[in-house]
Amino acid sequence: MIKSVLIACLTCIPYTIFAQSASTQMGARAQGLGLASAALTDEWSVFNNIGGLAKVNQITTACTYEARPGIAAFNTMAAVAILPVSFGVTGIGIFRFGDDLYNEQVVTAGFSNTFGLASLGIRLNYIQYHAEGFGNKGVLSLGFGGIATLSSAFSVGAYISNINQPTLSEDDERLPTTLTVGIAFTPTDKLLVTSELEKDLEYTPVWKAGLEYEFYKKFWFRTGVNLKPNAAFVGLGFKPEKFRIDYAFMQNTEQGARHQATVAYRLKAKRP
């Protein structure tokens, strides 16, 4: 307990001016793939690449929880709801990171549609920061993303987060803008290979890669890596008729271990 509070306090020092933000990349499937999600098309596109939401053709709800053993103050949870409509796909999501001492909460709403070979989307986020003794700070941010399907086996995705760079403090500290570009390659129906490059405009880029393999009917194995910072990932997925259950484990050289579990429920298809 003391260790958790101490780490949380030390981490909160830069947050007293609300100058940082936790990553909202979510979903155990994405984590099992090393968080290389720029070209993925599932319900968690609401928090990852909003352009991928256009390929979701079923009403879907999902929730996820990420735990860091021994550091409960850093645990994260999120939930999404997706509704395909006649002119595209809409989605909403909620996200929370932290504890009572320091936390970040995000409410996001997005829309995506397909135009020829490309799926394009836009999302609006309301982000609220809370630090004990410093009160609350809320900002609005915009994100945009897209995925181009170049062939049945190859697609390219890109998205940008916090385009408007909202101001977080009186010292003109701003929410950082992040640009991510990635690919997805499916040489067979059972194999998916992903890779992406994520670049915060103020820091060196992070390279990510992942692999997903259907080793048995409705069961998937996943693994991935990151460079700078270095991290290793492994995960499993199970997809019965209406449910999807995913688990991922991450070992980061700087932040330690993380576990994430996700459950999704899909209703009947709304669009062809």
Phi and psi in degrees as GROMACS dihedral restraints (atoms count N, CA, C in turn):
[ dihedral_restraints ]
;  ai    aj    ak    al  type     phi  dphi    fc
    3     4     5     6     1   -61.1    20    10
    4     5     6     7     1   -41.1    20    10
    6     7     8     9     1   -61.5    20    10
    7     8     9    10     1   -41.4    20    10
    9    10    11    12     1   -63.5    20    10
   10    11    12    13     1   -45.4    20    10
   12    13    14    15     1   -64.7    20    10
   13    14    15    16     1   -42.2    20    10
   15    16    17    18     1   -61.5    20    10
   16    17    18    19     1   -47.7    20    10
   18    19    20    21     1   -62.4    20    10
   19    20    21    22     1   -42.1    20    10
   21    22    23    24     1   -62.3    20    10
   22    23    24    25     1   -42.0    20    10
   24    25    26    27     1   -62.8    20    10
   25    26    27    28     1   -44.7    20    10
   27    28    29    30     1   -63.6    20    10
   28    29    30    31     1   -38.4    20    10
   30    31    32    33     1   -69.4    20    10
   31    32    33    34     1   -30.5    20    10
   33    34    35    36     1   -76.3    20    10
   34    35    36    37     1   -12.8    20    10
   36    37    38    39     1   -54.1    20    10
   37    38    39    40     1   -50.8    20    10
   39    40    41    42     1   -69.0    20    10
   40    41    42    43     1   -17.9    20    10
   42    43    44    45     1   -81.4    20    10
   43    44    45    46     1   -10.7    20    10
   45    46    47    48     1   -62.6    20    10
   46    47    48    49     1   -19.6    20    10
   48    49    50    51     1  -109.6    20    10
   49    50    51    52     1    13.1    20    10
   51    52    53    54     1    52.7    20    10
   52    53    54    55     1    47.0    20    10
   54    55    56    57     1  -101.4    20    10
   55    56    57    58     1    -0.3    20    10
   57    58    59    60     1  -126.9    20    10
   58    59    60    61     1   178.5    20    10
   60    61    62    63     1  -159.0    20    10
   61    62    63    64     1   140.6    20    10
   63    64    65    66     1   -72.3    20    10
   64    65    66    67     1   150.4    20    10
   66    67    68    69     1   -68.5    20    10
   67    68    69    70     1   136.7    20    10
   69    70    71    72     1  -103.4    20    10
   70    71    72    73     1    15.1    20    10
   72    73    74    75     1   -66.1    20    10
   73    74    75    76     1   118.8    20    10
   75    76    77    78     1  -131.5    20    10
   76    77    78    79     1   166.7    20    10
   78    79    80    81     1   105.7    20    10
   79    80    81    82     1   126.7    20    10
   81    82    83    84     1   -67.5    20    10
   82    83    84    85     1   -27.5    20    10
   84    85    86    87     1   -63.4    20    10
   85    86    87    88     1   -48.7    20    10
   87    88    89    90     1   -61.1    20    10
   88    89    90    91     1   -40.3    20    10
   90    91    92    93     1   -66.8    20    10
   91    92    93    94     1   -39.2    20    10
   93    94    95    96     1   -62.0    20    10
   94    95    96    97     1   -25.1    20    10
   96    97    98    99     1   -92.5    20    10
   97    98    99   100     1    20.2    20    10
   99   100   101   102     1    73.4    20    10
  100   101   102   103     1    21.4    20    10
  102   103   104   105     1    62.9    20    10
  103   104   105   106     1    21.9    20    10
  105   106   107   108     1   -87.4    20    10
  106   107   108   109     1    77.4    20    10
  108   109   110   111     1  -110.9    20    10
  109   110   111   112     1     7.6    20    10
  111   112   113   114     1   -61.0    20    10
  112   113   114   115     1   -27.8    20    10
  114   115   116   117     1  -113.4    20    10
  115   116   117   118     1    15.5    20    10
  117   118   119   120     1   -84.4    20    10
  118   119   120   121     1   150.6    20    10
  120   121   122   123     1  -128.3    20    10
  121   122   123   124     1    89.5    20    10
  123   124   125   126     1  -149.4    20    10
  124   125   126   127     1  -175.3    20    10
  126   127   128   129     1   -62.8    20    10
  127   128   129   130     1   -25.4    20    10
  129   130   131   132     1   -79.8    20    10
  130   131   132   133     1     2.4    20    10
  132   133   134   135     1   -60.8    20    10
  133   134   135   136     1   -20.9    20    10
  135   136   137   138     1   -56.5    20    10
  136   137   138   139     1   -38.6    20    10
  138   139   140   141     1  -100.3    20    10
  139   140   141   142     1   -17.7    20    10
  141   142   143   144     1  -100.9    20    10
  142   143   144   145     1  -107.7    20    10
  144   145   146   147     1   -96.7    20    10
  145   146   147   148     1   107.3    20    10
  147   148   149   150     1   -60.2    20    10
  148   149   150   151     1   -23.1    20    10
  150   151   152   153     1   -62.4    20    10
  151   152   153   154     1   -28.3    20    10
  153   154   155   156     1   -72.6    20    10
  154   155   156   157     1   -12.5    20    10
  156   157   158   159     1   -65.4    20    10
  157   158   159   160     1   -25.9    20    10
  159   160   161   162     1   -62.9    20    10
  160   161   162   163     1   -21.6    20    10
  162   163   164   165     1   -88.0    20    10
  163   164   165   166     1    -4.2    20    10
  165   166   167   168     1   -81.9    20    10
  166   167   168   169     1   114.5    20    10
  168   169   170   171     1  -109.7    20    10
  169   170   171   172     1    17.0    20    10
  171   172   173   174     1  -131.7    20    10
  172   173   174   175     1   146.3    20    10
  174   175   176   177     1   -62.3    20    10
  175   176   177   178     1   126.4    20    10
  177   178   179   180     1  -138.5    20    10
  178   179   180   181     1   139.0    20    10
  180   181   182   183     1  -124.1    20    10
  181   182   183   184     1   147.6    20    10
  183   184   185   186     1  -154.6    20    10
  184   185   186   187     1   151.4    20    10
  186   187   188   189     1  -139.3    20    10
  187   188   189   190     1   154.2    20    10
  189   190   191   192     1  -145.6    20    10
  190   191   192   193     1   153.0    20    10
  192   193   194   195     1  -139.6    20    10
  193   194   195   196     1   128.5    20    10
  195   196   197   198     1  -114.5    20    10
  196   197   198   199     1   124.4    20    10
  198   199   200   201     1  -115.6    20    10
  199   200   201   202     1   141.4    20    10
  201   202   203   204     1  -115.1    20    10
  202   203   204   205     1   106.8    20    10
  204   205   206   207     1   -53.2    20    10
  205   206   207   208     1   128.6    20    10
  207   208   209   210     1    83.0    20    10
  208   209   210   211     1    -8.5    20    10
  210   211   212   213     1  -132.4    20    10
  211   212   213   214     1    68.3    20    10
  213   214   215   216     1   -62.0    20    10
  214   215   216   217     1   -22.6    20    10
  216   217   218   219     1   -65.2    20    10
  217   218   219   220     1   -18.2    20    10
  219   220   221   222     1  -101.4    20    10
  220   221   222   223     1     6.4    20    10
  222   223   224   225     1   -65.6    20    10
  223   224   225   226     1   150.9    20    10
  225   226   227   228     1  -132.4    20    10
  226   227   228   229     1   143.2    20    10
  228   229   230   231     1  -139.4    20    10
  229   230   231   232     1   153.5    20    10
  231   232   233   234     1  -156.0    20    10
  232   233   234   235     1   157.6    20    10
  234   235   236   237     1  -146.8    20    10
  235   236   237   238     1   149.2    20    10
  237   238   239   240     1  -136.9    20    10
  238   239   240   241     1   157.8    20    10
  240   241   242   243     1  -138.8    20    10
  241   242   243   244     1   130.3    20    10
  243   244   245   246     1  -120.5    20    10
  244   245   246   247     1   135.2    20    10
  246   247   248   249     1  -133.4    20    10
  247   248   249   250     1   107.0    20    10
  249   250   251   252     1   -70.8    20    10
  250   251   252   253     1   137.8    20    10
  252   253   254   255     1  -127.6    20    10
  253   254   255   256     1   177.1    20    10
  255   256   257   258     1   -64.7    20    10
  256   257   258   259     1   -25.2    20    10
  258   259   260   261     1  -111.4    20    10
  259   260   261   262     1    14.7    20    10
  261   262   263   264     1   151.2    20    10
  262   263   264   265     1  -155.0    20    10
  264   265   266   267     1  -133.1    20    10
  265   266   267   268     1   130.4    20    10
  267   268   269   270     1  -108.6    20    10
  268   269   270   271     1   153.3    20    10
  270   271   272   273     1  -152.8    20    10
  271   272   273   274     1   147.7    20    10
  273   274   275   276     1  -129.4    20    10
  274   275   276   277     1   155.1    20    10
  276   277   278   279     1  -152.1    20    10
  277   278   279   280     1   153.8    20    10
  279   280   281   282     1  -127.2    20    10
  280   281   282   283     1   149.1    20    10
  282   283   284   285     1  -145.5    20    10
  283   284   285   286     1   140.6    20    10
  285   286   287   288     1  -142.8    20    10
  286   287   288   289     1   133.0    20    10
  288   289   290   291     1  -127.2    20    10
  289   290   291   292     1   135.9    20    10
  291   292   293   294     1   107.4    20    10
  292   293   294   295     1  -165.4    20    10
  294   295   296   297     1  -134.4    20    10
  295   296   297   298     1  -160.4    20    10
  297   298   299   300     1   -69.4    20    10
  298   299   300   301     1   -26.0    20    10
  300   301   302   303     1   -71.7    20    10
  301   302   303   304     1   -47.5    20    10
  303   304   305   306     1  -144.8    20    10
  304   305   306   307     1   134.0    20    10
  306   307   308   309     1  -151.4    20    10
  307   308   309   310     1   156.7    20    10
  309   310   311   312     1  -124.6    20    10
  310   311   312   313     1   134.6    20    10
  312   313   314   315     1  -128.2    20    10
  313   314   315   316     1   136.1    20    10
  315   316   317   318     1  -129.2    20    10
  316   317   318   319     1   133.6    20    10
  318   319   320   321     1  -117.3    20    10
  319   320   321   322     1   125.3    20    10
  321   322   323   324     1  -128.0    20    10
  322   323   324   325     1   148.3    20    10
  324   325   326   327     1  -136.6    20    10
  325   326   327   328     1   134.8    20    10
  327   328   329   330     1  -141.9    20    10
  328   329   330   331     1   163.6    20    10
  330   331   332   333     1  -142.0    20    10
  331   332   333   334     1   141.6    20    10
  333   334   335   336     1  -144.9    20    10
  334   335   336   337     1   149.4    20    10
  336   337   338   339     1  -149.8    20    10
  337   338   339   340     1   160.7    20    10
  339   340   341   342     1  -101.0    20    10
  340   341   342   343     1   132.1    20    10
  342   343   344   345     1  -126.9    20    10
  343   344   345   346     1    97.7    20    10
  345   346   347   348     1    65.9    20    10
  346   347   348   349     1  -121.7    20    10
  348   349   350   351     1   -83.2    20    10
  349   350   351   352     1   -11.5    20    10
  351   352   353   354     1  -112.1    20    10
  352   353   354   355     1   143.9    20    10
  354   355   356   357     1  -111.4    20    10
  355   356   357   358     1   123.8    20    10
  357   358   359   360     1  -120.6    20    10
  358   359   360   361     1   145.7    20    10
  360   361   362   363     1  -149.2    20    10
  361   362   363   364     1   160.4    20    10
  363   364   365   366     1  -137.7    20    10
  364   365   366   367     1   146.4    20    10
  366   367   368   369     1  -137.7    20    10
  367   368   369   370     1   146.9    20    10
  369   370   371   372     1  -117.9    20    10
  370   371   372   373     1   130.6    20    10
  372   373   374   375     1  -119.4    20    10
  373   374   375   376     1   137.6    20    10
  375   376   377   378     1  -108.6    20    10
  376   377   378   379     1   119.9    20    10
  378   379   380   381     1  -114.9    20    10
  379   380   381   382     1   124.8    20    10
  381   382   383   384     1  -117.0    20    10
  382   383   384   385     1   127.6    20    10
  384   385   386   387     1  -106.1    20    10
  385   386   387   388     1   139.6    20    10
  387   388   389   390     1  -133.9    20    10
  388   389   390   391     1   128.1    20    10
  390   391   392   393     1  -129.6    20    10
  391   392   393   394     1   129.0    20    10
  393   394   395   396     1   -55.4    20    10
  394   395   396   397     1   124.3    20    10
  396   397   398   399     1    88.6    20    10
  397   398   399   400     1    -8.9    20    10
  399   400   401   402     1  -120.6    20    10
  400   401   402   403     1    -2.9    20    10
  402   403   404   405     1    80.8    20    10
  403   404   405   406     1  -157.2    20    10
  405   406   407   408     1  -115.5    20    10
  406   407   408   409     1   154.4    20    10
  408   409   410   411     1  -142.1    20    10
  409   410   411   412     1   126.0    20    10
  411   412   413   414     1  -120.9    20    10
  412   413   414   415     1   139.0    20    10
  414   415   416   417     1  -139.3    20    10
  415   416   417   418     1   159.9    20    10
  417   418   419   420     1  -108.9    20    10
  418   419   420   421     1   138.8    20    10
  420   421   422   423     1  -135.9    20    10
  421   422   423   424     1   156.7    20    10
  423   424   425   426     1  -118.0    20    10
  424   425   426   427     1   144.7    20    10
  426   427   428   429     1  -135.3    20    10
  427   428   429   430     1   153.9    20    10
  429   430   431   432     1  -142.5    20    10
  430   431   432   433     1   143.6    20    10
  432   433   434   435     1  -156.5    20    10
  433   434   435   436     1   165.6    20    10
  435   436   437   438     1  -159.2    20    10
  436   437   438   439     1   156.2    20    10
  438   439   440   441     1  -133.1    20    10
  439   440   441   442     1   128.1    20    10
  441   442   443   444     1  -105.6    20    10
  442   443   444   445     1   124.0    20    10
  444   445   446   447     1   -92.2    20    10
  445   446   447   448     1   101.8    20    10
  447   448   449   450     1   -82.9    20    10
  448   449   450   451     1   -26.5    20    10
  450   451   452   453     1  -159.9    20    10
  451   452   453   454     1   177.5    20    10
  453   454   455   456     1   -65.5    20    10
  454   455   456   457     1   -17.4    20    10
  456   457   458   459     1  -113.6    20    10
  457   458   459   460     1    -7.2    20    10
  459   460   461   462     1  -139.4    20    10
  460   461   462   463     1   131.2    20    10
  462   463   464   465     1  -141.2    20    10
  463   464   465   466     1   155.8    20    10
  465   466   467   468     1  -125.8    20    10
  466   467   468   469     1   132.6    20    10
  468   469   470   471     1  -125.7    20    10
  469   470   471   472     1   151.6    20    10
  471   472   473   474     1  -152.7    20    10
  472   473   474   475     1   143.8    20    10
  474   475   476   477     1  -152.2    20    10
  475   476   477   478     1   157.7    20    10
  477   478   479   480     1  -128.4    20    10
  478   479   480   481     1   134.1    20    10
  480   481   482   483     1  -110.0    20    10
  481   482   483   484     1   142.9    20    10
  483   484   485   486     1    59.6    20    10
  484   485   486   487     1    52.2    20    10
  486   487   488   489     1   -56.4    20    10
  487   488   489   490     1   -40.3    20    10
  489   490   491   492     1   -81.9    20    10
  490   491   492   493     1    -7.1    20    10
  492   493   494   495     1    44.2    20    10
  493   494   495   496     1    67.9    20    10
  495   496   497   498     1   -62.8    20    10
  496   497   498   499     1   147.7    20    10
  498   499   500   501     1   -76.0    20    10
  499   500   501   502     1   132.9    20    10
  501   502   503   504     1  -107.2    20    10
  502   503   504   505     1   -15.8    20    10
  504   505   506   507     1  -151.3    20    10
  505   506   507   508     1   169.1    20    10
  507   508   509   510     1   -67.7    20    10
  508   509   510   511     1   -18.9    20    10
  510   511   512   513     1   -86.8    20    10
  511   512   513   514     1    15.0    20    10
  513   514   515   516     1    66.4    20    10
  514   515   516   517     1    25.7    20    10
  516   517   518   519     1   -68.4    20    10
  517   518   519   520     1   137.2    20    10
  519   520   521   522     1  -124.6    20    10
  520   521   522   523     1   153.2    20    10
  522   523   524   525     1   -65.1    20    10
  523   524   525   526     1   126.8    20    10
  525   526   527   528     1   -68.6    20    10
  526   527   528   529     1   145.6    20    10
  528   529   530   531     1   -91.3    20    10
  529   530   531   532     1   133.1    20    10
  531   532   533   534     1  -123.9    20    10
  532   533   534   535     1   132.1    20    10
  534   535   536   537     1  -113.3    20    10
  535   536   537   538     1   130.8    20    10
  537   538   539   540     1  -129.7    20    10
  538   539   540   541     1   132.8    20    10
  540   541   542   543     1  -130.6    20    10
  541   542   543   544     1   133.4    20    10
  543   544   545   546     1  -152.2    20    10
  544   545   546   547     1   173.4    20    10
  546   547   548   549     1  -132.7    20    10
  547   548   549   550     1   158.2    20    10
  549   550   551   552     1  -134.6    20    10
  550   551   552   553     1   131.4    20    10
  552   553   554   555     1  -127.0    20    10
  553   554   555   556     1   125.1    20    10
  555   556   557   558     1  -120.1    20    10
  556   557   558   559     1    84.5    20    10
  558   559   560   561     1   -65.5    20    10
  559   560   561   562     1   -26.4    20    10
  561   562   563   564     1  -139.5    20    10
  562   563   564   565     1   170.3    20    10
  564   565   566   567     1   -65.6    20    10
  565   566   567   568     1   -20.6    20    10
  567   568   569   570     1   -99.6    20    10
  568   569   570   571     1    -7.7    20    10
  570   571   572   573     1  -126.1    20    10
  571   572   573   574     1   134.3    20    10
  573   574   575   576     1  -130.5    20    10
  574   575   576   577     1   132.2    20    10
  576   577   578   579     1  -121.7    20    10
  577   578   579   580     1   128.9    20    10
  579   580   581   582     1  -126.2    20    10
  580   581   582   583     1   154.5    20    10
  582   583   584   585     1  -156.8    20    10
  583   584   585   586     1   148.8    20    10
  585   586   587   588     1  -157.0    20    10
  586   587   588   589     1   163.8    20    10
  588   589   590   591     1  -125.4    20    10
  589   590   591   592     1   122.3    20    10
  591   592   593   594     1  -110.3    20    10
  592   593   594   595     1   130.0    20    10
  594   595   596   597     1  -130.4    20    10
  595   596   597   598     1   108.6    20    10
  597   598   599   600     1   -74.0    20    10
  598   599   600   601     1   133.9    20    10
  600   601   602   603     1   -59.6    20    10
  601   602   603   604     1   -18.1    20    10
  603   604   605   606     1  -107.3    20    10
  604   605   606   607     1    -0.7    20    10
  606   607   608   609     1  -134.3    20    10
  607   608   609   610     1   169.6    20    10
  609   610   611   612     1   -69.1    20    10
  610   611   612   613     1   151.9    20    10
  612   613   614   615     1   -70.7    20    10
  613   614   615   616     1   155.3    20    10
  615   616   617   618     1  -111.7    20    10
  616   617   618   619     1   127.1    20    10
  618   619   620   621     1   -99.1    20    10
  619   620   621   622     1   134.6    20    10
  621   622   623   624     1  -130.6    20    10
  622   623   624   625     1   147.9    20    10
  624   625   626   627     1  -150.6    20    10
  625   626   627   628     1   149.0    20    10
  627   628   629   630     1  -151.1    20    10
  628   629   630   631     1   162.3    20    10
  630   631   632   633     1  -139.7    20    10
  631   632   633   634     1   136.9    20    10
  633   634   635   636     1  -128.2    20    10
  634   635   636   637     1   131.3    20    10
  636   637   638   639     1  -135.3    20    10
  637   638   639   640     1   128.5    20    10
  639   640   641   642     1   -83.7    20    10
  640   641   642   643     1    98.1    20    10
  642   643   644   645     1   -85.8    20    10
  643   644   645   646     1   -16.7    20    10
  645   646   647   648     1  -154.4    20    10
  646   647   648   649     1   153.7    20    10
  648   649   650   651     1   -50.4    20    10
  649   650   651   652     1   119.5    20    10
  651   652   653   654     1    73.8    20    10
  652   653   654   655     1     8.4    20    10
  654   655   656   657     1  -120.4    20    10
  655   656   657   658     1   133.3    20    10
  657   658   659   660     1  -123.0    20    10
  658   659   660   661     1   143.7    20    10
  660   661   662   663     1  -110.9    20    10
  661   662   663   664     1   139.9    20    10
  663   664   665   666     1  -134.2    20    10
  664   665   666   667     1   150.7    20    10
  666   667   668   669     1  -152.8    20    10
  667   668   669   670     1   158.8    20    10
  669   670   671   672     1  -165.1    20    10
  670   671   672   673     1   169.0    20    10
  672   673   674   675     1  -141.3    20    10
  673   674   675   676     1   155.4    20    10
  675   676   677   678     1  -127.5    20    10
  676   677   678   679     1   149.6    20    10
  678   679   680   681     1  -122.7    20    10
  679   680   681   682     1   132.3    20    10
  681   682   683   684     1    59.2    20    10
  682   683   684   685     1    74.5    20    10
  684   685   686   687     1   -81.7    20    10
  685   686   687   688     1   152.8    20    10
  687   688   689   690     1   -77.1    20    10
  688   689   690   691     1   138.1    20    10
  690   691   692   693     1  -156.5    20    10
  691   692   693   694     1   151.3    20    10
  693   694   695   696     1  -123.4    20    10
  694   695   696   697     1   147.4    20    10
  696   697   698   699     1  -136.4    20    10
  697   698   699   700     1   150.3    20    10
  699   700   701   702     1  -151.0    20    10
  700   701   702   703     1   148.0    20    10
  702   703   704   705     1  -160.2    20    10
  703   704   705   706     1   166.6    20    10
  705   706   707   708     1  -134.4    20    10
  706   707   708   709     1   150.7    20    10
  708   709   710   711     1  -138.6    20    10
  709   710   711   712     1   147.1    20    10
  711   712   713   714     1  -135.8    20    10
  712   713   714   715     1   128.8    20    10
  714   715   716   717     1  -130.7    20    10
  715   716   717   718     1    87.0    20    10
  717   718   719   720     1   -73.3    20    10
  718   719   720   721     1  -167.3    20    10
  720   721   722   723     1   -58.9    20    10
  721   722   723   724     1   -48.3    20    10
  723   724   725   726     1  -114.3    20    10
  724   725   726   727     1   -21.9    20    10
  726   727   728   729     1   -99.8    20    10
  727   728   729   730     1   157.8    20    10
  729   730   731   732     1  -137.5    20    10
  730   731   732   733     1   124.7    20    10
  732   733   734   735     1  -120.5    20    10
  733   734   735   736     1   126.4    20    10
  735   736   737   738     1  -132.2    20    10
  736   737   738   739     1   147.6    20    10
  738   739   740   741     1  -137.4    20    10
  739   740   741   742     1   143.1    20    10
  741   742   743   744     1  -143.1    20    10
  742   743   744   745     1   148.0    20    10
  744   745   746   747     1  -124.0    20    10
  745   746   747   748     1   136.2    20    10
  747   748   749   750     1  -128.2    20    10
  748   749   750   751     1   136.1    20    10
  750   751   752   753     1  -121.2    20    10
  751   752   753   754     1   112.5    20    10
  753   754   755   756     1  -108.5    20    10
  754   755   756   757     1   134.8    20    10
  756   757   758   759     1   -66.2    20    10
  757   758   759   760     1   -22.4    20    10
  759   760   761   762     1  -102.5    20    10
  760   761   762   763     1   -31.8    20    10
  762   763   764   765     1  -117.1    20    10
  763   764   765   766     1     0.6    20    10
  765   766   767   768     1    82.6    20    10
  766   767   768   769     1  -155.9    20    10
  768   769   770   771     1   -91.2    20    10
  769   770   771   772     1   152.5    20    10
  771   772   773   774     1  -140.7    20    10
  772   773   774   775     1   144.6    20    10
  774   775   776   777     1  -120.7    20    10
  775   776   777   778     1   138.8    20    10
  777   778   779   780     1  -136.1    20    10
  778   779   780   781     1   133.9    20    10
  780   781   782   783     1  -125.7    20    10
  781   782   783   784     1   136.4    20    10
  783   784   785   786     1  -131.5    20    10
  784   785   786   787     1   140.3    20    10
  786   787   788   789     1  -129.0    20    10
  787   788   789   790     1   130.9    20    10
  789   790   791   792     1  -126.9    20    10
  790   791   792   793     1   148.1    20    10
  792   793   794   795     1  -129.6    20    10
  793   794   795   796     1   128.4    20    10
  795   796   797   798     1  -116.0    20    10
  796   797   798   799     1   133.2    20    10
  798   799   800   801     1   -90.5    20    10
  799   800   801   802     1  -176.6    20    10
  801   802   803   804     1   -62.5    20    10
  802   803   804   805     1   155.2    20    10
  804   805   806   807     1   -62.4    20    10
  805   806   807   808     1   138.7    20    10
  807   808   809   810     1  -100.3    20    10
  808   809   810   811     1   -21.8    20    10
  810   811   812   813     1  -134.9    20    10
  811   812   813   814     1   154.9    20    10
